[in-house]
Each structure stands twice: as structure tokens, then as C-alpha cells.
């Protein structure tokens, strides 16, 4: 089985140089961002943040315009940072009324995605955590979060809910910092429509091997989303894919192929942080992804590599990897 070539990208990256791209325009809309993203050949899917991307256009209008642009909806992603009331936490906030507000806005986000014909909502709960010793009641935070996830998952059993973990940022310590904690939460929540979104840079940040995290996610839950990017493991760098960890990226793609992953690859990269042209940056990501996928296809079926891995012979396995990567040199 080969990985599907459905590619999505971080829509907000296309706000870069808005004054030059949309001269005289006072406000850049979600439709504007989609239209600019659609100029990238091969970018055929999109993720929409809730509520940010729904403030100026209805779900029906967004779905119609995406269809006209030849783009499918990969899914939605909750963003709680637009409300300053969630800075102390959304699902973990000490005030029950604030927690209730976070749950209700998440339900509205699911409804919007479903109205567009989508069936995936990703939860990145970066604001749910703590910064100091003696700040958090850890058991209460955990219980409140599990209860919130259960309620959100029950809201629409036809919509899949993916948890995207990250060690920290904006909080110093996140409640869902790694693959093990995330899988434990999914098991405790016990809903059939729960799963994991793996973000490559977040996994590196958590000091994990991406393919290992993918194997655990597929074994104990489901991989509902994959964010490809790269970085140096010290923070969420959001660099172009394969630029720092090409071998680890290939191994992840091999593992995804073996697990039967058939969903979109989302480029969660930050061209706006370094002043890159977002269209050209996205084109580079697509070129890199296709080449790395071809390598992954060859390596997944390489019997010699499989035998080397089975006997944990790193010298032989790395020789095969290098021969494949540099076969045209």
C-alpha cells in the first residue's frame, strides 16, 4: 500500500505579505486564504481552525468555495487562544463555567465541520497545563479533561476526535505532553471515535522517535492525522519537511504505510516566521513529500532492510538507507 497524495497546509501561513498580495484590502478573509493556498499545485485539502476561520464566512459558503477550488476539507482544529478567558486553561480551568464554555465551543466547532461534510476535529490543548509547583491539582485537572473529552466525543459519534499532543507552549508543562500520556487519556475516556494526531516537530520536542510514536498510536488507538514539518527538537520550529531529520521522516512514512494510514498529510510549517514566500515554501514541502514517499515505498518492501531491522543490525540497515537516499549520486 502506498500513502495517498492528499496534502493540506497551515492556512494562516498564507497571510504572509498580505498588504502586497491584497493591496488595498482592509481585512483578509478565510476565503482569501483558501484562494491563495489553491494556487499551490498539488495542495488539494485544507484544515480550518475553529472559531477563527468561521468568523467571516458560514460553513456552507466555505464548503462551496472549497469545492470550486478543488480542495477537500481534511478536518477542523480547535483554537481556544482567541478567548483570553482560556489562558488559565480550557478543559482544565478551575472555574466550572469556563470549562463549560470550552466544551460548548468545541461542540459548535464539531457542528460546523459536520455541516461542511467533514468528520474530523483535532484538539490541541496547549493552554491546558501549569507553570509552577503548587499551582495545579493534577488529579482534578486530569479528571476534568477526561470528562470534557468524553462529552465532546459523545456529542457526535460520527465525528472523529483527534488529540494532538505537545510537551509545552504556551504553558510550561502541558497536561498531554507525549504519546504515552495521550494514549492513557484516550483509554480512560473510552470513546470509539477518539484517536491521535502526530505532529513531527511536537514528537521531536517530546524527545520521541516519530516512527516509534506512530507504532504505539496505531497499536493502542488510531492515527487520525499527521502533521509533517521539521525542527531541532528544542521547540516547535515548524521548518520545511525533511530539512533536518530526513531519515526519521522516511521511517515515519514507512511506519504510516505499514499501519494503513490513508488520510491527508498536513504541512504544519511556519514560512511566516522566517519571511519565506508561503506559496513557494508549500511547493517545496509537496516536492519533498512526494520524493520521501517514493523512498518510503521502496524501503517498505525491501526484504534485506526488514531482515536487518529484525536482527537490529543498524550498520546494515543504515547502509541500505544511504544507498536508497543517494542512489543517484
C-alpha positions in Angstrom: 0.0 0.0 0.0 1.3 3.5 -0.9 0.5 6.6 1.0 -2.2 8.9 -0.5 -1.1 12.2 -2.1 -3.6 14.3 -0.2 -1.8 17.4 1.1 -3.1 20.2 3.3 -1.2 23.2 4.7 -1.4 25.6 7.6 -3.8 28.2 6.2 -2.7 31.1 8.3 0.7 30.9 6.7 -0.8 32.4 3.6 -1.5 35.7 5.4 2.2 36.5 4.8 2.8 39.8 3.0 -1.0 40.4 2.9 -0.6 44.1 2.1 1.4 43.3 -1.0 -0.7 40.3 -2.1 -4.1 42.0 -1.5 -3.3 45.7 -2.0 -5.9 48.0 -0.5 -7.8 45.2 1.2 -8.6 46.0 4.8 -9.4 42.5 6.0 -8.1 39.2 4.8 -10.9 36.6 4.9 -10.8 32.8 5.1 -11.9 32.6 1.5 -8.9 34.8 0.6 -6.5 32.4 2.3 -8.1 29.4 0.6 -7.8 31.1 -2.8 -4.2 31.9 -2.3 -3.5 28.4 -1.0 -5.2 26.9 -4.0 -2.5 28.5 -6.2 -0.1 25.8 -5.0 -0.2 22.9 -7.4 -0.9 19.7 -5.5 -2.4 21.3 -2.4 -5.8 19.7 -2.5 -7.0 19.7 1.1 -7.4 22.2 3.9 -7.9 22.2 7.7 -10.0 25.0 9.2 -9.5 26.4 12.7 -12.5 27.0 14.8 -13.6 29.6 15.6 -11.0 31.7 13.7 -11.8 30.6 10.2 -15.5 30.7 10.6 -15.9 34.3 11.8 -16.4 35.9 8.4 -18.0 33.1 6.4 -20.6 30.4 7.0 -19.7 26.7 6.9 -21.9 26.3 3.8 -20.2 29.1 2.0 -16.7 27.8 2.9 -17.7 24.3 1.7 -18.9 25.7 -1.6 -15.8 27.8 -2.3 -13.5 24.9 -1.4 -15.4 22.7 -3.8 -15.0 25.3 -6.6 -11.2 25.5 -5.8 -10.8 21.7 -6.0 -10.0 21.4 -2.3 -11.4 18.9 0.2 -11.9 19.5 3.9 -9.4 17.5 5.8 -10.9 18.5 9.2 -11.3 21.1 11.8 -8.9 22.2 14.6 -10.0 23.8 17.8 -8.3 27.1 18.8 -9.0 28.3 22.3 -6.4 31.1 22.3 -8.7 33.6 20.7 -10.5 33.8 24.0 -8.3 35.3 26.8 -10.6 33.6 29.3 -8.9 30.3 28.4 -5.4 31.4 29.2 -5.5 29.6 32.6 -7.0 26.5 30.8 -10.0 25.4 28.8 -10.8 21.9 29.9 -8.6 22.3 33.0 -9.7 25.7 34.1 -10.6 25.9 37.8 -13.9 27.6 37.1 -16.6 25.2 36.0 -18.3 27.9 33.9 -15.1 28.4 31.9 -14.8 24.7 31.4 -18.4 24.5 30.3 -17.7 27.3 27.8 -14.8 25.4 26.3 -16.8 22.3 25.9 -19.7 24.2 24.3 -17.5 26.0 21.8 -15.9 22.6 20.9 -19.3 21.2 20.2 -20.1 24.2 17.9 -16.8 23.6 16.1 -17.8 19.9 15.5 -21.2 21.0 14.2 -19.5 23.4 11.8 -17.2 20.7 10.5 -20.1 18.3 10.1 -22.1 21.0 8.2 -19.3 21.1 5.7 -19.4 17.4 5.3 -16.2 16.7 7.4 -15.8 14.1 10.1 -12.6 15.1 12.0 -11.9 17.6 14.7 -8.4 17.9 16.2 -7.9 19.1 19.8 -4.6 20.7 20.6 -4.9 21.7 24.3 -1.9 23.8 24.6 -3.5 26.1 27.2 -4.3 23.1 29.5 -1.4 22.7 31.8 0.6 24.5 34.5 3.6 26.7 35.1 4.5 26.4 38.8 4.8 23.8 41.5 1.8 24.0 43.8 -0.3 25.6 41.1 -2.1 22.5 39.8 -4.4 19.9 41.4 -3.1 17.3 39.0 -5.8 14.7 39.7 -8.6 17.3 39.3 -7.1 18.6 36.0 -6.9 15.1 34.7 -10.5 14.2 35.8 -11.9 17.4 34.3 -10.1 16.8 31.0 -11.2 13.2 30.6 -14.8 14.2 31.4 -14.6 17.0 28.8 -13.1 14.7 26.1 -15.9 12.2 26.9 -18.6 14.7 26.5 -17.1 16.2 23.3 -16.7 12.7 21.8 -20.3 11.8 22.7 -21.6 15.0 21.0 -21.4 13.4 17.5 -20.3 9.8 17.3 -19.8 10.2 13.6 -17.1 12.8 14.0 -13.7 11.6 14.9 -11.8 13.4 17.7 -8.0 13.5 17.4 -5.8 14.6 20.3 -2.6 16.4 19.2 0.0 16.4 22.0 2.9 18.8 22.6 5.2 19.0 25.6 4.7 22.7 26.4 4.0 26.1 24.9 2.2 28.2 25.8 2.1 26.6 29.2 5.4 25.5 30.7 4.0 21.9 31.2 1.2 20.5 29.1 -1.3 18.0 30.6 -0.9 16.0 27.3 2.9 16.2 26.7 3.7 12.9 25.0 2.4 9.8 23.3 2.1 7.7 26.4 0.1 10.2 28.4 -2.2 10.8 25.3 -2.8 7.1 24.8 -3.6 6.8 28.5 -6.2 9.6 28.3 -7.8 8.0 25.2 -8.0 4.7 27.0 -9.6 6.3 30.1 -12.0 8.3 28.0 -13.1 5.1 26.3 -14.8 6.6 23.2 -14.6 4.7 19.9 -14.2 7.9 17.9 -11.0 9.1 19.6 -7.5 8.9 18.2 -4.2 10.7 17.8 -2.8 13.4 15.6 1.0 13.2 15.3 2.9 16.4 14.7 6.5 15.6 13.7 8.0 18.6 15.4 6.0 18.1 18.6 7.2 14.4 18.7 10.8 15.6 18.4 10.1 18.2 21.1 8.9 15.4 23.3 12.2 13.6 22.8 10.5 10.7 20.9 11.3 8.9 17.7 8.4 9.7 15.3 8.1 6.1 13.9 8.0 4.7 17.4 5.2 7.1 18.4 3.3 6.2 15.3 3.7 2.5 16.1 2.3 3.0 19.6 -0.5 5.2 18.4 -1.6 2.6 15.8 -1.2 -0.3 18.3 -3.2 1.3 21.1 -5.5 3.7 19.3 -5.7 5.1 15.8 -3.7 7.7 13.9 -6.3 10.2 12.7 -3.9 12.9 11.5 -0.2 13.5 10.6 1.4 17.0 10.6 4.7 16.9 8.8 7.3 19.6 9.4 10.8 19.6 11.0 12.9 21.2 13.7 15.8 20.8 16.0 13.9 19.3 18.9 14.2 22.3 21.2 10.9 24.0 20.3 8.2 23.9 17.7 10.3 25.2 14.8 7.9 24.4 12.0 10.6 24.0 9.4 10.1 22.5 5.9 9.8 18.8 5.9 12.9 16.6 5.7 15.3 19.6 6.1 16.7 18.4 9.5 15.5 14.9 10.0 15.1 13.3 6.6 15.8 9.7 7.7 13.4 9.9 10.6 10.8 11.4 8.3 11.2 8.4 5.9 11.0 6.0 8.8 7.7 7.6 9.9 6.3 7.4 6.4 7.3 3.7 6.2 5.5 3.1 9.6 2.4 5.0 8.4 2.3 2.9 5.3 2.5 -0.3 7.3 -0.2 0.8 9.6 -2.5 1.6 6.7 -2.7 5.3 7.1 -4.8 6.7 4.3 -5.5 10.3 5.3 -4.1 13.6 4.3 -0.6 14.8 5.2 -0.8 18.3 6.7 2.2 20.7 6.4 2.3 22.4 9.8 5.2 24.7 8.8 5.9 28.4 9.5 7.1 30.3 6.5 5.8 33.5 8.0 8.3 33.2 10.9 11.3 33.4 8.6 9.8 35.7 5.9 9.5 32.9 3.3 7.1 33.1 0.4 4.3 30.7 1.7 3.4 29.6 -1.8 7.0 28.6 -2.7 7.5 27.1 0.8 4.5 24.9 0.4 5.6 23.9 -3.1 8.9 22.7 -1.6 7.0 20.7 1.0 5.0 18.9 -1.6 8.0 18.1 -3.8 9.9 16.8 -0.7 6.9 14.8 0.5 6.4 13.1 -2.9 10.1 12.2 -3.1 10.2 10.9 0.5 7.1 8.9 -0.1 8.7 7.2 -3.1 11.7 6.3 -0.9 9.3 5.0 1.8 7.5 2.9 -0.8 10.8 1.2 -1.9 12.1 0.7 1.7 8.8 -0.7 3.0 9.1 -3.6 0.5 12.9 -4.1 0.9 13.3 -7.6 2.3 17.0 -7.0 3.2 16.1 -4.0 5.2 13.4 -6.0 7.0 15.9 -8.7 7.9 18.4 -6.1 9.1 15.8 -4.5 11.3 14.7 -7.9 12.7 18.2 -8.6 13.9 18.7 -5.0 15.0 21.7 -4.7 12.6 22.0 -0.9 12.4 25.2 -0.9 10.3 23.5 -2.9 7.6 20.1 -1.1 7.8 21.8 2.3 7.6 23.8 1.2 4.6 20.6 0.3 2.8 19.0 3.6 3.7 22.0 5.6 2.5 22.1 3.6 -0.8 18.5 4.4 -1.4 18.7 8.1 -0.5 21.9 8.7 -2.5 21.3 6.2 -5.3 21.5 8.9 -8.0 24.7 10.5 -6.6 
